[in-house]
Amino acid sequence: MPIAYTLLFLFACVWAAAFLYLATRSWKVLGATLLLGAIQALLAFSGFYEDTATVPPRAMLLLAPAMGIVAVVAILNNGRRLMREASMSALVLLHVCRIPVEVTLHGAWQQGLVPQAMTYEGNNFDILSGISAILIWLYLRRSAQPSKTLLVGWNLLCLGLLFNIVITAVLSIPGPLQMLNQETPNRLVLLLPYVLLPAIVVPAVLFAHMCALLKLLGGRHS
């Protein structure tokens, strides 16, 4: 990948981690994010994910650890309290990282590292989530009583866009579970530093939506 795309992607990672901390104000959350990112980076650097023929697929470890942490936080009482008390503005701004991520995916498609279906020229419209996040943030700043219905609807819509691209990406990774895009598989996420996309960025985006929906539907929207 050209260096410009790599720098853009790293900016997205830093943005996601920074606003995850600003939303939760938890050093534990930030520390877990950085530690998990470091472990995944070391695995990718060692070539661990380049072997795509193993059963079960090693690529499952890209997403599973972070998703497990998110699930544990959502189950524990202290975790749900942290989620309810998260800053709505910071949670919304976190999604801006989806803009540079989608630009990077487009560049990766041009390099033959991901299928067209994973870009905004294919079936991935997740860049709209990042763009609309800026508009939602401006709305929050200017509205004394933001519409709960609007915020819930926006989070659910963007969550759907996230699931769409994640499912496509997972089923396009070369290996025993690949079901889509056989001619141009998703090899990007097996490479450093792009392993951080499923390992850090996607779980952070999902967690932000979960926090926002818990705040809104739990009656603690502020």
Secondary structure in CASP SS format (residue, H / E / C, confidence):
PFRMAT SS
TARGET T0000
AUTHOR 0000-0000-0000
METHOD secondary structure of the structure
MODEL  1
M C 1.00
P C 1.00
I H 1.00
A H 1.00
Y H 1.00
T H 1.00
L H 1.00
L H 1.00
F H 1.00
L H 1.00
F H 1.00
A H 1.00
C H 1.00
V H 1.00
W H 1.00
A H 1.00
A H 1.00
A H 1.00
F H 1.00
L H 1.00
Y H 1.00
L H 1.00
A H 1.00
T H 1.00
R C 1.00
S C 1.00
W H 1.00
K H 1.00
V H 1.00
L H 1.00
G H 1.00
A H 1.00
T H 1.00
L H 1.00
L H 1.00
L H 1.00
G H 1.00
A H 1.00
I H 1.00
Q H 1.00
A H 1.00
L H 1.00
L H 1.00
A H 1.00
F H 1.00
S C 1.00
G C 1.00
F H 1.00
Y H 1.00
E H 1.00
D C 1.00
T C 1.00
A C 1.00
T C 1.00
V C 1.00
P C 1.00
P C 1.00
R C 1.00
A C 1.00
M H 1.00
L H 1.00
L H 1.00
L H 1.00
A H 1.00
P H 1.00
A H 1.00
M H 1.00
G H 1.00
I H 1.00
V H 1.00
A H 1.00
V H 1.00
V H 1.00
A H 1.00
I H 1.00
L C 1.00
N H 1.00
N H 1.00
G H 1.00
R H 1.00
R H 1.00
L H 1.00
M H 1.00
R H 1.00
E C 1.00
A C 1.00
S C 1.00
M H 1.00
S H 1.00
A H 1.00
L H 1.00
V H 1.00
L H 1.00
L H 1.00
H H 1.00
V H 1.00
C H 1.00
R H 1.00
I H 1.00
P H 1.00
V H 1.00
E H 1.00
V H 1.00
T H 1.00
L H 1.00
H H 1.00
G H 1.00
A H 1.00
W H 1.00
Q H 1.00
Q C 1.00
G C 1.00
L C 1.00
V C 1.00
P C 1.00
Q H 1.00
A H 1.00
M H 1.00
T C 1.00
Y C 1.00
E C 1.00
G C 1.00
N C 1.00
N C 1.00
F C 1.00
D C 1.00
I H 1.00
L H 1.00
S H 1.00
G H 1.00
I H 1.00
S H 1.00
A H 1.00
I H 1.00
L H 1.00
I H 1.00
W H 1.00
L H 1.00
Y H 1.00
L H 1.00
R H 1.00
R H 1.00
S C 1.00
A C 1.00
Q C 1.00
P C 1.00
S C 1.00
K H 1.00
T H 1.00
L H 1.00
L H 1.00
V H 1.00
G H 1.00
W H 1.00
N H 1.00
L H 1.00
L H 1.00
C H 1.00
L H 1.00
G H 1.00
L H 1.00
L H 1.00
F H 1.00
N H 1.00
I H 1.00
V H 1.00
I H 1.00
T H 1.00
A H 1.00
V H 1.00
L C 1.00
S C 1.00
I C 1.00
P C 1.00
G C 1.00
P C 1.00
L C 1.00
Q C 1.00
M C 1.00
L C 1.00
N C 1.00
Q C 1.00
E C 1.00
T C 1.00
P C 1.00
N C 1.00
R C 1.00
L H 1.00
V H 1.00
L H 1.00
L C 1.00
L C 1.00
P C 1.00
Y C 1.00
V C 1.00
L H 1.00
L H 1.00
P H 1.00
A H 1.00
I H 1.00
V H 1.00
V H 1.00
P H 1.00
A H 1.00
V H 1.00
L H 1.00
F H 1.00
A H 1.00
H H 1.00
M H 1.00
C H 1.00
A H 1.00
L H 1.00
L H 1.00
K H 1.00
L H 1.00
L H 1.00
G C 1.00
G C 1.00
R C 1.00
H C 1.00
S C 1.00
END
